[in-house]
């Protein structure tokens, strides 16, 4: 039996790592006006910077889940945090766009390990379905908190100390996290933490070829391809949307962007809590998860109307509702992965899903840069976002009509 105290400490550290993950990746979006003035970037240049991060992360996801499943959480997780923290600090040393891209590539590759490591941590330490759903909701809410903190705190730090020092401070926080993670007493998860629920020895490793033959793996990958594109679009381009459409500067855009992610955090908790409640009341796990996902998909449908409003606060509320629905939907994609796959392969399956999610993100970031640089508007991206979740749910239901455990022995 896992220690009650230790597993909540582990969840707290996963929560903290997710916050740091998003601070380090979102700084560039908040500092975009300052960096454009210093380096002379165009929209296409910024799109290339953002997509370079996505490409590096997508490439790393090919091995991120495998790495965590083989090396283990105790060693692999802090190693990843250490590399991405140093890469974040290295942005302060850059002088050219090429050097910036190099730092972003290393950052993206190392940060790719966070998602499978975080999901695997919860799958291992929270075996009870209702608690696991809540833990996933808490985990996804952390990314929102990071996205709330960043637009509020980073402009203040940058104006006080300069943009280079801002990157250094953000990187240093990750090194503090490593010390805390290593201080927690936990078993070697390659053996003890990945053992069977009754305390028996761990089951043998599952080859990639067998995972790729399961419908569940492709349901996760296809859903992430569609919905993660929306998340990355909002993360990297919405600060620019407020600057371009409502003429808000870096500091003025902070509060509405923070509101968006505060609303998204509510969606994370609700999306993680509500399916467990429905399941405990007698609804099947299949109906509970997919019912909540359907509700989330319907909430996103009106998103393109954001281009018709005159108030940036109204726009922030509309985008916040959509992102709350995204987080509720995403929480259940993570949870259904742990529902149908054994803990020993959850990292690999989430790594595959994150790979496809980053491919979707890379595509929409490049597409957005091209559309805006050729005189287009944000309408095509908002139209895609409004339909992505219904399409993802349809794909999941076609591939997994029931959320039955996957038999990896065949």
KAKASUL-V323799 format. One record per backbone hydrogen bond with DSSP energy under -0.5 kcal/mol. CO is the residue of the C=O (numbers start at 1). NH is the residue of the N-H. E is the energy in kcal/mol with one decimal. If there is no record, write none. Layout:
# KAKASUL-V323799
{{CO;NH;E} {CO;NH;E}}
This chain:
# KAKASUL-V323799
{{3;7;-2.2} {4;8;-1.3} {5;9;-1.9} {6;10;-2.8} {7;11;-2.1} {8;12;-2.2} {9;13;-2.1} {10;14;-2.5} {11;15;-2.7} {12;16;-2.2} {13;17;-2.6} {14;18;-2.2} {15;19;-1.8} {16;20;-2.4} {17;21;-2.6} {18;22;-1.9} {19;23;-2.3} {20;24;-2.6} {21;25;-1.5} {22;26;-2.1} {23;27;-1.4} {26;29;-0.8} {26;30;-1.8} {27;31;-2.6} {29;32;-0.6} {31;35;-2.8} {32;36;-2.6} {33;37;-1.8} {34;38;-1.8} {35;39;-2.9} {36;40;-2.1} {42;46;-2.3} {43;47;-2.4} {44;48;-2.4} {45;49;-2.3} {46;50;-2.6} {47;51;-2.5} {48;52;-2.1} {49;53;-1.6} {50;54;-1.8} {51;55;-3.0} {52;56;-2.3} {53;57;-2.4} {54;58;-3.0} {55;59;-2.5} {56;60;-2.3} {57;61;-2.0} {58;62;-0.5} {59;62;-1.0} {60;63;-1.7} {60;64;-1.5} {61;65;-0.7} {63;67;-2.8} {64;68;-2.2} {65;69;-2.5} {66;70;-2.1} {67;71;-3.2} {67;72;-0.6} {68;72;-1.4} {72;76;-2.1} {73;77;-1.1} {73;78;-0.5} {75;79;-1.6} {76;80;-2.0} {77;81;-2.2} {78;82;-2.5} {79;83;-2.0} {80;84;-2.5} {81;85;-2.0} {82;86;-2.0} {83;87;-2.1} {84;88;-2.3} {85;89;-2.2} {86;90;-1.8} {87;91;-0.7} {88;91;-1.1} {89;92;-1.7} {90;93;-1.7} {91;94;-1.3} {96;100;-2.0} {97;101;-2.6} {98;102;-2.0} {99;103;-2.1} {100;104;-2.3} {101;105;-2.4} {102;106;-1.9} {103;107;-2.3} {104;108;-2.9} {105;109;-2.3} {106;110;-2.2} {107;111;-2.6} {108;112;-1.1} {110;113;-1.4} {111;114;-1.2} {111;115;-0.6} {112;116;-0.7} {113;117;-1.9} {114;118;-3.2} {115;119;-2.6} {116;120;-2.2} {117;121;-2.1} {118;122;-1.8} {119;123;-2.5} {120;124;-2.4} {121;125;-2.3} {122;126;-2.1} {128;132;-2.9} {129;133;-2.5} {130;134;-1.9} {131;135;-2.6} {132;136;-2.4} {133;137;-2.0} {134;138;-2.4} {135;139;-2.4} {136;140;-2.5} {137;141;-1.9} {138;142;-1.2} {139;142;-0.5} {139;143;-0.7} {140;144;-0.9} {141;145;-2.2} {142;146;-2.6} {143;147;-1.9} {144;148;-1.7} {145;149;-3.0} {146;150;-2.2} {147;151;-0.8} {148;152;-1.0} {149;153;-3.3} {150;154;-2.2} {153;157;-2.5} {154;158;-3.1} {155;159;-2.4} {156;160;-1.7} {157;161;-3.1} {157;162;-0.5} {158;162;-1.9} {162;166;-1.4} {163;167;-1.4} {164;168;-1.6} {165;169;-2.6} {166;170;-2.1} {167;171;-2.1} {168;172;-2.1} {169;173;-1.4} {170;174;-0.7} {171;174;-0.7} {171;175;-0.9} {172;176;-1.3} {173;177;-1.7} {174;178;-1.6} {175;179;-1.3} {176;180;-1.7} {177;181;-2.6} {178;182;-2.4} {179;183;-1.0} {180;184;-0.7} {181;184;-1.0} {184;186;-0.7} {187;189;-0.9} {188;191;-2.3} {188;192;-1.2} {188;193;-0.6} {192;195;-1.5} {196;199;-2.4} {200;196;-0.7} {205;207;-0.5} {207;210;-0.8} {207;211;-1.6} {208;212;-2.7} {210;213;-0.9} {211;214;-1.9} {214;218;-1.1} {215;219;-2.2} {216;220;-2.1} {217;221;-2.2} {218;222;-2.6} {219;223;-2.1} {220;224;-2.5} {221;225;-2.1} {222;226;-1.4} {223;227;-2.7} {224;228;-1.9} {226;230;-0.6} {227;230;-0.6} {227;231;-1.5} {228;232;-2.6} {229;233;-1.9} {230;234;-2.4} {231;235;-2.7} {232;236;-2.4} {233;237;-2.3} {233;238;-0.5} {234;238;-1.4} {237;241;-2.2} {238;242;-2.3} {239;243;-1.7} {240;244;-3.3} {241;245;-2.9} {241;246;-0.5} {242;246;-1.3} {242;248;-1.4} {243;247;-0.7} {249;253;-2.3} {250;254;-0.5} {251;254;-0.8} {251;255;-0.6} {252;256;-0.6} {253;257;-2.0} {254;258;-2.7} {255;259;-2.4} {256;260;-1.8} {257;261;-1.7} {258;262;-2.0} {259;263;-2.4} {260;264;-1.8} {261;265;-1.7} {262;266;-1.2} {263;267;-1.6} {264;268;-1.8} {265;269;-2.1} {266;270;-2.6} {267;271;-2.8} {268;272;-1.6} {269;273;-2.3} {270;274;-2.7} {271;275;-0.5} {272;276;-0.5} {273;277;-1.9} {274;278;-2.6} {275;279;-2.6} {276;280;-2.2} {277;281;-1.2} {278;283;-2.1} {279;282;-1.4} {284;288;-2.6} {285;289;-2.5} {286;290;-2.2} {287;291;-2.4} {288;292;-1.7} {289;293;-2.2} {290;294;-2.3} {291;295;-2.1} {292;296;-2.1} {293;297;-2.3} {294;298;-2.1} {295;299;-1.6} {296;300;-1.1} {297;301;-0.6} {298;301;-0.6} {300;303;-2.2} {301;304;-0.6} {302;305;-2.1} {303;306;-2.4} {304;307;-1.6} {305;308;-2.0} {306;309;-0.9} {311;315;-2.1} {312;316;-2.2} {313;317;-2.2} {314;318;-2.3} {315;319;-2.6} {316;320;-2.6} {317;321;-2.4} {318;322;-1.8} {319;323;-2.5} {320;324;-2.4} {321;325;-2.1} {322;326;-2.2} {323;327;-2.4} {324;328;-2.2} {325;329;-2.5} {326;330;-3.3} {327;331;-2.5} {328;332;-1.2} {329;333;-1.4} {330;334;-2.2} {331;335;-2.3} {332;336;-2.4} {333;337;-1.4} {334;338;-1.6} {335;339;-1.8} {336;340;-2.0} {337;341;-2.0} {340;406;-3.7} {342;345;-1.9} {342;346;-0.6} {343;346;-0.7} {343;347;-0.6} {345;349;-2.3} {346;350;-2.8} {347;351;-2.1} {348;352;-2.1} {349;353;-2.5} {350;354;-3.1} {351;355;-2.1} {352;356;-2.0} {353;357;-2.5} {354;358;-2.5} {355;359;-1.7} {356;360;-2.3} {357;361;-2.2} {358;362;-3.1} {359;363;-2.3} {360;364;-2.2} {361;365;-2.3} {362;366;-2.2} {363;367;-2.4} {364;368;-2.5} {365;369;-2.1} {366;370;-2.2} {367;371;-2.7} {368;372;-2.6} {369;373;-1.9} {370;374;-1.2} {371;376;-2.8} {372;375;-1.3} {378;382;-1.9} {379;383;-2.4} {380;384;-2.0} {381;385;-2.2} {382;386;-1.9} {383;387;-1.1} {384;387;-0.7} {384;388;-1.4} {385;389;-0.6} {387;391;-1.8} {388;392;-2.1} {389;393;-2.5} {390;394;-2.2} {391;395;-2.0} {392;396;-2.4} {393;397;-2.6} {394;398;-2.2} {395;399;-2.2} {396;400;-3.2} {402;404;-1.6} {406;408;-0.9} {407;410;-0.8}}
